[in-house]
Amino acid sequence: MSAKPTTNDSTPANVDSNPFVGPQDLANFDPEKSLAEPGQYPYTRGIHREMYRKRTWTMRQFAGFGAAEETNKRFKFLLSKGQTGLSTAFDLPTLMGRDSDDPLALGEVGRCGVAVSSLDDMRRLYDGIDLSKVSTSMTINAPAAILLAFYICVAEEQGHTPDQLRGTLQNDILKEFHAQNEYIYPPRPSVKLVIDTIEYGTKHMPMWNTVSISGYHIREAGATAAEELAFTLADGMEYVKLSIERGLNVDDFAPRLSYFFDVHNNFFEEIAKLRAARRIWSNVMKNRFNAKNDRSLICRMHCQTAGVTLTEQQPMNNVVRVAYQALAAVLGGTQSLHTNSMDETLALPTEGSVKLALRTQQVIANETHVTETVDPLGGSYFIEKLTNEMEAKAHAIFDQIDAMGGVLEAIDRGYFRRAIAESALQENKRIESGQQKIVGVTDFVDDEEDHQVDLLKITQKTEDAQVARLKALKTNRDQQQHADALANLKKTAVNDQNVMPALIKAAKADATVGELIETMREVYGSYDGGPEW
């Protein structure tokens, strides 16, 4: 039986019959309790005292397409243009745990991200890039532990130990069951693998964020800002609870958790959402999980401008949308940022469009002077009211989830999918009725305008070469070493042990993503999508 959400208010937070917000709207607001100075609990105003005055946010453009060599070239191009961190996009077969030569992968290899099926692919992906000197983010979920094992092996080949590596593994499988649907195993063994990586990272990778708890995909699927905020933080609480149950000390692992939020078009609402996220998380960590380390209380976040708001029509308008969304992320206090390219609704970004997206961040950082004051909108009656409202809406949703028995039980009942679908439907109705305007689509349409832009095209030649290379690897590897490594992985999974050491060993034996996934599937089973909501 599915649970029907009772607090699904899809009206934007700053739609108010009263156009003037003043002290009367903050009558019960306690500044000392809710604000404090930047860098101090509850971190509403930012996690650092001086924020961007001392250090600009990390400019981390998402990149990945074709074969490893092509994405490696794009990485080096972005670094040469001033990007300060790498962010890796994998193709659909990799995201779904399938090798490039899998019959179900053909036609999709390298099309929407880079194809990585083996340690050799990962080696070529980061060729010539010193992994001890660059921070790398990898957007991967169901096969996340496998890709992390590949990355560790490449770093070791470069002469680096795991404790020297800096970066982030998205690895947020819970949101896959809410929105994106790129799951493989049932929810509980899937989450077990996440906790394995948290445990391994806590012991061996002190500078690595083993989970980036993601609201981005939840929002892109149609959730409201409040739902994105609440569902994402609830997922974070679930990971903390299960890590503690594993036997980890909260202050040993919590400082390396991070968050990933969408930044949509409603400018002030998005700023309020990010401020509310920090306040809620710090209170939860302090009061529910009894964290003592100040770093455990901090909601560190990466933001990305909203891909769902980009339009195929009049794609140059997307440059403007992205710029304002990026500014909202900065005013909201993000730690790193990806700005979407104007052509992403049409194809993977070209070098020219991705450079313009990066330049958007650089203009904000270097020309607008918004970095000179920490939380410049803090204290605004309007912003503080919105922040309070976002916090209250999130807590109402937490109460619903708790009443169902927690996040995993709510997944079993189809709660998250139903809530997101209903919010998406309401938004579509606002667009169809004309209440919500989209420039160039519903309004200000110019049928005579030339909408064409140059597109990046991935050819069949890329797939053919990737498949041939992978088949050669499978033929030429040490077959006995490979078989022993897979048997060791299966034994580890059967015994409910941490799989990371076994995955690293198997990666060195040239076991592929698909083979590792299938070996664990024999133990964990598959997921059919859950209840019909």
N, C-alpha and C positions, 0 to 999 in steps of 0.2 A: 504493500500500500504506500503510495507516495504522500508526502506531506506538502500541503499547500502553504506557501509563504504568507505570512500575515502582516509583514511590515514592508512590503514591496512598494515603496513610494518612488516612482520613476520620474517625478517632477524635479527638474533641476533645482539645486539647493538655493540658488539666488533669484528664483522667481517668487516675488513677494508682493502682496497687494499694497504694502507700504513702501514707497520708493526711498524713504529716508530712514536710515538706521542710526540710532543714537544710544546714549547711556541707558535709556529705558529698556533697550533690548539686551542689555548685559546686567540686569538687576541682580542676578544670583551668581555672577561671575566673580571668581576669586583669583585675581591676577597672581598673587604670590604662589598659590597652589598650582595654577595651570600654565603660567608663563615662565618665570625666572629668566635669568640671562641666558643668551646663547652659550652652549657648551655645558649647561647645568641641567640636572633633572628638573622637569620631565622632558626637556629637549624640544619643546614646541617650537622654539625659535632657531633651532639648528643644533647640530651635534658638536660643532667646534665654536669656540669663543669668537674667533675672527673670521671663520668661514673662508670666503674666497679672497679676502684681503691678503692672506698669506699663501693660499694654494688654490688655484682654479680647479674646478671639477675635472675628472678624467673624461676626455673626449674619446669615446669608444664606439666607433662606427661598426655596425654589424656587417660582416662580409663573408661570402662563401658562394662559389659556383664552380661547375665543371669538375675537372680533375684537380688533384692536390697542387700541381704546379701552377695552375691558373690562379687559384686562390692565394698561393704563396706570393705570386707577383702582385696581386691586389693589396695584400698585407703590406708589402714593402712600399708600394705606391702611397698608401695612406700614411705610413710612418714617415715617409719623406715629405709629406705635406703638413706635418705637425700633429698628427694623431698621437695620443699619449697612452693608448691601450688597445689590445686586439680583442675582437669579438667574432666568434666563429659560428657561421651558419652551416648546418649539415643538410644534405639532401633528404628527401622523404624516405627512400629506402634505409638510409642510415638511422634516421629518427625512429623508424619502425623495426629496427633490428634485423634488417635483411641485407645480405651481401649484394654487391653490384651485379653478380651473375645469376641471382635468383630470378626465375621466370616472372615473378610478380614485381620485380624491380625494373624490368626492361621498359624503356620509354621514359623513365623518371630519373635515370642516373645523372647526377650533376645538374639537373634542371632548375631546382629551387634551393640549391645549396651545394656544398662540396661533398663529393663522394669519398667516404672513408670506411673501408671494409677491413683494414689490416694495420698492423704496426708499420708496415712499409708505407702505406698511404699517409699515416700520421707523420712519419719521418720526413717525407717529401713536402708535407704541408708546412712544416716549420723549418725547412732547410735554410740555413744561413741566418736564422733568427735566434739570438741567444736567449733561451728561456729563463735564465736567471736574472735577466735585465728587463724583461717585459712582462706586464700583467696581462694574462689571457683569460677571456671569458669564453665558455663553450655552452651554447644553447642546445642541450641534449638532455633527455629525461629517462625514458625506459632503459636505454643502453648506457646511461651515464657512467656507471661504475666501470664499464668496459673502456669507454673513451678516456676516462681518467687514468686507467691502467696503461693505455697506449701512451698517453702524454708523459706519465712518469718514466716509462721506458725510454722515450726519446730524450728526455732531460738527462737521464743517467748516461745515455750514449754520448751526450755532449759534455759529460763530466760533472753534472750537478746532482745533488741529493734532493730528495723530496722536500726537506725543510727549507730549501732555498727558493722554492717556487711560489709565485704570487699569481692569484687569479681567482676565478669563480666558475663553479660548475652549476648550471641551472638546477638540474636534478630534483625538480619539484614535481613529483609524480601525482600528488593529490589533485593539483589543478587540471591534470589530464583527465581525471574522472569527472571534473566539473564542466570542462569546456572544450579542450583541444582534442581529446580522444586519441592521443598517440600513446596508448597504454599497450602492454603485452600480457602481463601477468595480472591476476586478481589484486584488488587493493592491498590486502594485508601483506602478502609476500613482496609486492612492489615497494611498500613502505619499508619493509625489512631491509631491502637493498639500500634505500636511502640512509637508514640508520647505520648500516655497515660503512658507508662512505664517511658519515659524520664521525664514527668511532675511529676509523683509520686516519682521517684528517686530523683529529684531535691529538692523536699519538705521534703522527709522523709529518704533518704538513701544517705547522702553526700559522703560516701566512696565507693559507688557501681557504677560500669560502666554499665549503662543500655543498651548500644548498643556497640557491637564490630563489627565495619564496616569491612566486610570481603572480601578480594580479593582472599583468598585461593581457594575457590570453583570455582571462575571465571577462575583462572589459571589452576586448575586441569581439567577443561572442555575443555581446549585447547587454551585459550587466550595467547597472547604474554605478555612479561613483561610490556611493555608500556600500553597495554590494561588493564591488571590487575591494574596497577597504576592508570590510568585515570578513569576507570569505578568505582573503589572503592572510590576514592576521590570524584567523582561526586555524588555517593550515599550519602557520608557524607555531602556534601553541601546541598543535598535535605533534609536530616533530620534536619540540622541546620535551613534552610529556614522555614520548616513547624513548627518547635518548636517555632521559633520567631513569626510566624503567630498565634500560639496557645496563645501567650501572655507572653512567657517566656523571661527573659533577657538572652542574649547570654552568658554573663559571669557567670551566675548562673548554666548553664547546660553544656557548652562546655568543661570545665575542666574534665568532667567525660566521655567524648566520647573517645573511643579507637579504634585501628585498628588491623587487623589480616591479615598478608601477607604470601604468599607462598615463600619458598626459593628453587629455582630450581637448575639445574646443572651448568648454565652459571655463574661461580663464581663471576667475576667482575661485570657483568651486575646486578646481584642480590644485591650486595653491593651498586651500584650506584642507583638502584631503591629505596632502603630504605632511602638513603640520599636525593634523589629528593623528596620523599614523605614528609619528614619533611619540606623542603624548600617551596614546593608548598602550603602545608596546612597552614603554618604560614602566608604566604602572603595572602592567601584567607581569613583567619579569620580576619586578621588585616585590609585589604584594602576593602574587599567586605562586611564583616559582622560587621566591626567596633568594634571588640572585644578590650577591654582595659586591661583585666587581662592577664598577661604573660602566665598563665597556659592554657588559652583558645587558645593560639597560638600553643601549643605543640601537635605534632602528636605522641602520645604514642602507642607503637605497641607490639603485640605478633606475633611471627613467628613460623611456622611449616615447617619442611623439606618436600620435595615434594613427596607425596605418589604416584603420577602418574609416577615418575621416577623409582620406585622400580620394580624389576622383579621377576617372579616366577622361572625363570631359574637361577641357581647358586645364591641362595638367600643370601649367605654369602657376595656376592659383595655389597649387600645393606648396609652393615655396613660401607663400605668405602664411598658410596654415601652420606649417612646420615651425616657422620663425616665432610665431606667437605661442605655440605650445612649448617650444624650447625655453622661451622667456619665463613662462609659468613654472617650468621645472626648476629653473635657476632661482626664481623668487621663492619657490617652495623649499629650497635647500637641498637639492639632490647632490649625491657624491659623484655620480658619473652619468653620462648622457649619450644617447644615440639619437641623431636627427635623421628622419626618413628622407629618402630621395624622391624627387617630384615624379619620377617615372615608375614607381614601384607597383602601381596598379596595372601597368602594362607589361612589365618584364622585370628581370633583375636589373639593378641600377648600372648605368654606364659609368666609366671613370669620371666623365664630366659632371654627371648629376650627383655622384657621391662626393666629389670634391666640393660642389656647391653646398651640399648638406653640411659638410665639415666646416666650411667657411661661415655658415650661419652661426654655428657655435662660437667661432673665433671672433666674429663681429660682436656678438653679445658680450663676450669676455673682455674684449679689448677696446671697444668703442662706445658702449652705452653707459659706462660708469656704474651699472647696477651692482657691480661686485664690491664697491667701496663701502657699502653699508650692510651690516648683517640684518637679515629679516626686515627689510625696509617697510614692509606692509604690516608688521607686528604692531598691535595697539589700535589699528583701524577698527572702528566699531563693526564695520561690515565684515572684515576678515575674521575677527574674533567670533562674531555671531555664527558665521559659516563653519568655522572650525568646531565650535561647540555643537552645532547641529550634526556635523559629520560624525563626531564622537558619539553622540547620543543614538544616532541611527545605527552605528556599528554595534553598540552594546545591545540594542534591541534584537539585532540579528544573532549576536552571540547567545542571547538567551534562548532563541529558537533552536539553535544548534545543540546547545546543552540539554534542552528538554527532550531532544531526540536521542540523547546518549552520546553525543560527540560527532566529530567529523566523519569517521568511518561509517558509523551508523546512519548518518544523514546521507552519505553516498549510497548506501544500500537502499534507502527509501526514495532515491531520485530527487532529493530536495534541491540540490544546487542546480541541476539541469533545468528543473521546472522553473525556478526563480529567474534564471538567466533568460530562458525562452519567453517568459511573460514580459520581462523588461524590454527585450528586443522587439516584441510585438507592439508594446506601447510606443516605443520610439518610432517604429515604422508608421504607426497610425498618425503620429505628430507630423511626420514628413509628408505623408499622403494628404493630410488635411491642410497643409500649408502653414501650420503653426511653427514648424521648424524649417527654415529655409536653407538650401544648399546652393551657394553661388556657382553658376555655370551648369547646374543640373536641374533644379526646380525653378530657379530665378536667374535673370540676367543671362539667358541662354542666347548664344550667337551661332546659328546654324551655318553661317558662312565662314566661321573661323577655321583656320587650319589647325587641327589638334595634333598633328603628327610630330613626334620627337624621335630622335635616334634611339634605337633599342639594342640591348645586348642580346645576342642570340647564341644559344648553346647548340652545337651541331651533333649529329649522330656520330661523327668521328670521335668525339670525346667519350661517348659511352662505349663504343667499340674498343677503343684503346684501353679504357679502364677495365672492361671485362676480360680482355686478353691478358692484361698484366696480372689480374687476380687469379685467373686459371693457371697461369704459369707458376705463381707463388704456391698454389695448392699442390701442384705436381712436383715441385722441386724441394719442398721443405722436408725436414727430417720427420718421416711419418711416425716412427715409434715415439719420438719425443712429443710430437703433437698428440698422439693417442693417449699417452700417459698424462699429459697436462689436462686434457678434457676429462679423463677418468678422475683425476684429483679434484677438479672443479665440481663434478657431480657428487663425489663423496663429501666434499665440504658443504655443499648445499643440503644434502640429505641429513647431515649431522647438525644443521642449523648453525653453522659457524660463519664467521665473517668471511665473505668471498673475495675481498680485495687481494690478499696475498696469492690466492689461487688464480685470479684473473691476471695478475702481473706475470706470474709464471707462464700461463697459457699464452699471453701476448708475445712473450719472448720465444715461444715455440711456434709462432706464426699462426695461431688459431685466429679465425676471423670473427667479425661481429656476429654474423649469422650463426656460426657454429657455437659460439659461446652462449648466445641467446637460446638456441635450441637445447643445449645441454641443461641449462637451468629450467627451461620450460618442462623438461621431463620430470622435474621435481616440483616446480611451483604451479604448473598448469597454465591455462589461458583464461582470458576474461572475455565474455561475450557482450559486454556493454551494460549489464545490470538491468534493472527493472524498466518496464515501459511506463514512463511518467505521463 
